[in-house]
Amino acid sequence: MKLKLRTQVAIIGAGPAGLLLGQLLQRRGIDSVVLEARDRQYVENRVRAGVLEQQSLDILVRAGVGERMMREGLLHHGIQLRFGGRTHRIDFQELTGRAVMIYGQQEVVRDLIAARLAAQQPLHFEVESVSIHDFMTERPEVRYRQGGEQHTLRCDFIAGCDGFHGICRDSIPPGQLTVYERLYPFAWLGILAQAAPASHELIYANDSHGFALLSMRSPTVSRLYLQCKPDEDLGAWPDERLWSELTHRLGALTTGPVLQKSVAPLRSFVAEPMSIGRLFLAGDAAHIVPPTGAKGMNLALADVQVLAQALGELYGTGRRAGLDSYSETCLRRVWQVQRFSWWMTSLLHRFEDDSAFDRRRQLAELEYLVASRAAAQMLAENYVGLPLST
């Protein structure tokens, strides 16, 4: 049986970008349907980014989904940089007057799903065979299967919030996109551990063995990473070796049972433009940044804030200026974030072809960074988040 449905905005993907877009549109009186290929349990439990910029906090609070975040999130007023056996603090509050918050992506997703279901807005999990059609016309369609039935969703616009491996970007005809990409010659081996964080702030380490990061998800759960090879064999990293290597790079740690273990490659990626016809890409569907700068989720939330404002303007006043400039507006921020994320990555990681000169130059830059207020302020301004207008 074929079912024909209608909405104003079809949103593909129930990650932070798609769910926040739906929430922002609902508060503007704009109808949307969110489609997600995975089941709800998977979406709510996939562990991803955990650092929210001040601007992201403000967006979520204004969207009406910030109550639990503000109650349970861990507010951080700085980070620690460790190199040469010493640890140095970058004070965000003193340098910028702002802070960041540790609140996992899965928690943001849970809050957004709860809000959407409470408002009785359409949210469909486990949809299959999703395809998008006619987005270069005034009558776009999304076709998918659910519960054994074929559905056609007619809409005014399609929001591709379905991630790097989603179907929306790949549905754009060849030759319409310009792709910029850089693959890094290393990856992050990440663990989630039932252990109290050894520091109340994140520690970024540049060590002779490579990069490492101490982060956290709660006062009792630590998230830690170390630089490794892209094809690293997790079987070669029993817990004892992991804790030994992390301690070498980060200093004294609180150890505990390892709950999760994974290897994530690093890449920089941008697809331009971020819109074509009535299809608008947001979040990882349009860009990927290496996680060193803690920008992935923040960039996705900024994208959909711009898109929701533009759609609100169109439906409210008939003006298309915001939609027409969506890609240009977002890409200005995307490239600023790409620059910062690349800089943080190159500053803290060991590259295989680095010479002794390169190593000494890298350490000299770190020493300058912690000694110069101007240099530290540049890092702090970017880390807590540049304004949307940048």
N, C-alpha and C positions, 0 to 999 in steps of 0.2 A: 504494500500500500504506500502511495506517495502522499506526503503531507506538505502543504504549502503554508509557510508562515511569513510574518511581516514584522520588521522592527526598523528603527531609525539607524542604529549602529550595531553591526555584527562584530563581536570581539572574539578573535581567535587566540586562545591561550588564557589559562587561569593562574598565571604567575602574578607577581606583584604589579607588573605593568597593566595587564588586562583587568585584574580585579579592581585596582585603584581607578582606572579609567571608568569602569562601570559605576563605581561609587560616586565619582565626581559628576558623571553624566546624570545619574539618578537624582542627585541633589540640585541639578539644574532643570529637572523635569524632562530629560531626554531619555527615551526608551533605548534599551540595549539588550542583547542576548550574548552571554558568554559561553563559549564552547571549549571544552578541554578533553584531550585524548586520554589522559591518565585518570585513575580513580581518585576520589577525594583523599583517601588515606595517604596515597603516594604524594600528592601535591602538598598536603599539610605537614609532611614529615621529611621532605628532602632538605637537608642541611646545606645552606648556601651562605651568602654574605651576612655579616652581622653588625656592620658599622653604618650608622645613619648620620648624615650631615644635619646641621641645624635646619637648613631649608627643607630637608625631607621630614624632619620632625614637625615643622610648621605645616607642611602640606597634609600630613596624616591627621594632625589635630584638627585642622580646618575641615577635613573631610569627615570628621565625626568618628574616627576609628583609632584615636590616640589615647583613650582612657587607660587601658591596660598597659600600653607601652610606657606612659608616663609614670605609672605605678611600679612596674616591674623592671623597666629598662635600667641599665647601668650608665649613668652620666659620666663622661670622661672629659677632663679639662686639659689633657695633654697626652703625649706619647713619650716613650723612652727609645733612644737610639743607643745601641751597644756596639762598640768596636774597640779594637786595641785593648781588650780586657776591662774596659770602663763603660759605664752607663751614663748617658746625658739626657736631660729632660727638655722637651720642647713644650713650653707652657702656652697652650691655645688661649686660655682665658686672659692672660696678661698681654699676649701679642695681638689678639683679635677681638676679645670680649665675647667669644662664642665657644661652643663645646660640641662634642659628638656624643652619640649614645650607642651602646652595645645592646642590640635587640635583634635576634636572629630573623632571617628572611622567613623562615617557617612560621614564626610568631606573627609577623606582619600579614602573611597569607591567611593564617587562622582568623585573625581579627577581621580581615576583609571578607572572608567567606561567611563568617557569622553575621556581619552587617548585611551582606547581600541576601542571605536567607531570611534574616529577620524582616527585611523590607519586602520579601516575597518577589524578588527580582529573578528573572530566568538565568539559571546557572546549570549547565548540563555537563556532567562528567562521562567519561568512557564513550565518547563519540568516535565513530570510525569513518574511514574513507572521506575525510574532509577535503573539499576542493573549493576554490573560489573562481568566480566567472564574471565576465562582463564588467569588470571594475574600470574599464576605460569608457564606459557608457554611463548614463544616468540611472541605470537599473542593475546594480550589482546583485549577485546571488552567491550564497554559500550552500553547497550541497554536502550532506553527510548522512551517515546511517547511525541509528540508535535503537536499541531494543528490537532489532530485526526489521525496522522500517526505514525507508528512504525519506529524507526530509529535504526540502528546498526552502532556504531562508532568504527572502527578498529584503533588501535594505537600501538605505541611502548611501552608507559608507561602510567600509570594512577596515577594522583596526587589526593589523598583524602584530600581535603581542606573543607570538608562539615560539620565540627563542631562536637561537642560532641554527638549529636543525629543523625548524618548522617549515611549513609548506608555503607560507605567504611570500617570502622573498624569492623563493625558487619559482613562483608562478609568474613573476614579471618577465616579459619577453626578453630574449637575448639582445644585448646591445643597449638596453635601457638603463643599466646600472654601471657605475664605475666602482670597482672594489679596490680598497687599499688594505694590505695585510702584511703583518710581520709575525713570523713564528719564532719563538725563542728557543735556544738550544738547551733548555732545562725545564723542569716541571716542579710542582710542589707535592711533596708527600704530606698529606694532612691526617691528623688524628683527632678524634673527639674522645676525651678521657674523663672518667669520673674522679676528678681531682680538683681541689680548690686552686684557682690561679695563683701563681707565685708572686704576681704583681697586680696591683689594682688598676694599672694602665697597660696598654699594649706595649710590647717590647719588640722592636725591629733590630735584628742583629746582622752585622756584616762580619763574618768570621773567615779564617783561613780555610775552613772546610766548606764554606758556602753560607748562603742566607738562611735565617730562621726567624720565625715569628711566634710570639706568645700572645694569644688572644683568649677570649672567654665567651661563654654563652650564658653563664649564671655564676653566682658565688661558689657553686660546687662543681661546675663543669668547665673544663679547659678545652680550648681549641688551639692546637699547635701545628706548625708547618716547618718543614725543612726542605731546602733545595735538593733536588735529585735529578737523575736522568729522565728524559721523557718516556723511556721504555723500562723504567725501574720495575723490578720484580718484587711485589709486596711480600712474597714468601721469604725473601732474603732479609726482611726486617721484622724479626720477632720483637716482642715488646721490650725486652731487656736492651737490645741494641738500639731501639728507637729512643728510649729514655736516656741512654748513655750519650748518644749523639746530640740530642736536644739539650742536655745539660752542658755538654762541651760548648755549644754555640750560644746558649742563652744564659748560662750560669745556673745557680741552684734552683731546682724546681720541686714542686710537690707532685709526686707520682701517684698513679692509681690505675684501675682497670681501663683498658682501651676499649671503647664502645664501638668506634668506627675507624676505618683506615682506608685511604684512597689516594690515588695519584691523579693530579690534574695538570695537563699541559698548559703553557702560557702562550697567549697570542694577542696581538692587536689587530683589530678588524673594523673597517668602516665601509658601508655601502651607501653611495650617493646616487640620486637624491633619496630622501626618506619617505617620499610620497610620489605616487604616479596615478593619474586619474583620480579615482575615489578610494584608492588603497593607501593607507598610512601605516608605515612601519614604526614600531616603538620598542625600546629596550634592546635585548640581545638579538632580535631579528634584524636590527640595523647596525649594531656595533658591539664589539667586545673589547674590554680593556684588561690588561693583566691585573690581578687582584692586589698588587702591592700597594696601590693608592686607595684601596677600599672604595671604589667608585661605581661598580657595576649596577647594584640595585639603585643607588642614588641617581644615576644617569637615567635609568628606566623611569623612575618616579618623576623626574624633571620633564622627560619627553611627554608623558601623558598629562601632566599639568598644562603644558602648552597646548596639547591637542584638545583637551576638555575646554579650555578657555576659547579656543578657536571655534569649536563646534557650538558652544554656548552663544558666541557672537553671531554665528550664522543663523541658528534657529531663533535667536532672540531679536535680531535686527535685520537679518538678510545680508549682512556684510560678509564678504569672503576674504577680506584682507588677511585675517589670522590664519585661515586654512591655506591660502596661497603662499604664505611665508613660513609655514610650519617647518619645512625641511631646512630652510636657511637659518631660521631661529635656533632650531635644535642643533644643527651642525656646528654653529659657532661654539656652543658649550661642549659638544662632543670632542672637537679638536683641542680645546683647552684641557679637557680631562685626559685625552690621549697623551698630550705632551707631558702632563704631570705624572701619569701612571708610567709612561716610558722612563721618565727621569728617575722616579723612585726605584724602578726595577733596575736600571743601569747603575744606580748609586749603591745598591745593596747586594747584588748578586755577583758571583764569580763566573766569568766567561772563560770557556776552555782555551781560547786563543789569547787571553790576557798575558801580557809580558810583565816582567818585574816593574817596568816603568808604569804600566797601566795600574798595577796594584798600588803603587805608592801615590799615584795621582788620585785614585779613588779615595784613599785614606786622607789625603790632603783636602779633598773636597768635603769630606765628613767633618774634619777638624774645623774647616772654615765655617761650615754650616752651624755648628754648635757654638762657635765663638762670635759670630756676627749676628747682631739683632736683625739686620735687614734680610740676611739669608734665612734665618729662622722664621721670620715673619712671612716670607714667601712660601715656605713649606706650610706654615700654619694656615694661611689664608686659603691655600688650595685644599688642604686636608679637611677643614671644616666646611668648605664648599663655596664656590664662586656664585654670585647671584645669577639668576636666569638671563638677565640682560647682557651678560658678558659674552 
